[in-house]
Amino acid sequence: MGQGCREIPPSSVRGRCRYKRSGRHGAGRGDARVVTADLIGRARAGDGEAFRALTEPYRRELQVHCYRMLGSVQDAEDVLQDALLAAWQGLDGFEGRASLRTWLYKITTNRCLNARRAASRRPAKEWDIPGVEPPEPTRLGEVVWLEPFPDTFLQDTRPGPEARYEQAEAISLAFVTALQVLPPRQVAVLLLRDVLGFHAREVAEMLGTTVESVTSALKRARASLQRRPLPAGGEPSPAAGLGAGSAAEEAIVARFVRAWEAADLDALVALLTDDVFISMPPIPFEYQGRDAVAGFYACLLGTGRRFDLVPTRANGQPAFGAYVHGPDGTRRGAGLYVLTLAGDRICAMVRFENHVLPWFGLPRSLPGRSDLE
């Protein structure tokens, strides 16, 4: 094939939601590995392994970037594949004036912008839990395409000096949800400047605009986030100062598990903040406030449904695979719960559908208890 129509090398393609770990790389500090002229020359000549060696170190962080922009793990993977294909086909256009990492972010960000403008998002879904009639929701959610991001997919990156958000804040469900309702260009600027720490001049070059335009978009994006109450109880930090895996976090999580598995409504409600918030994309129902959430939980647990919870982590937050007990002793995956903590209370819970369980290494069902005896 000619250079203008290269195919992406098979070694760079992953199946949907199958990922390979990569090394650590600093954000905004230039390439963390030396990109040799030999590798670039071989990749331009069609060597797929050379191209993989050039791009694999950045794959994880680019995937996280796509997820932040799109709110969906599946959409992020699709767009990342498209971006890598574009980089493979356009490698002759890499002149080395910026780092390879910056060039890849330019391609990936613009592919994400195209995806957001296409507006082909997952639609809302009707309530489908048999035998459970939910109370009237407080409101209907806008971001029904939201999906959780496994902590095992996260790469520990060090943002540049101009970044304003810590990694934990910048991957929390509250922050990612808030990004989805901003205009696409504002999202791109906010992420490139405040999360990744690129300079305004670099961002302008990536987006084909001026520094003044970048500065204006950033100002509007920041103002919009300040005006809009964040979901998840208005608390963007997933551990709210407790720290992932801390003794304090583990104590709250253990109390939640005991209450949920025992269907102890009083104990469960006692763990909630006054302004607790729950949502369940792609079902648009949302409940805000302790009384409204207690009413929903009473409806859900009052039918006699019982669950086992299997711990994991999503978006830097404690999460659980939820398995509902069947009448025949089976335990079927009912979904994934992600908690947001504020002090010694739970300020939010988001429930996702069971198709996400394999992303977290969790099975679709658990053996029946009789099978374990």
Secondary structure, DSSP 8 states (H G I E B T S, - for coil): --GGG----GGG---TT--------BSSS--SS---HHHHHHHHTT-HHHHHHHHHHHHHHHHHHHHHHHS-HHHHHHHHHHHHHHHHHTGGG--SSS-HHHHHHHHHHHHHHHHHHHT----------TT------SEE-S-TT----BGGG----B--TT--S-HHHHHSHHHHHHHHTS-HHHHHHHIIIIIS---HHHHHHHHTS-HHHHHHHHHHHHHHHHHS--TGGG---TTTTS-TT-HHHHHHHHHHHHHHHTT-HHHHHHTEEEEEEEEETTEEEEEESHHHHHHHHHHHHTT---EEEEEEEETTEEEEEEEEE-TTS-EEEEEEEEEEEETTEEEEEEEE-GGGGGGGT--SEE--GGGG-
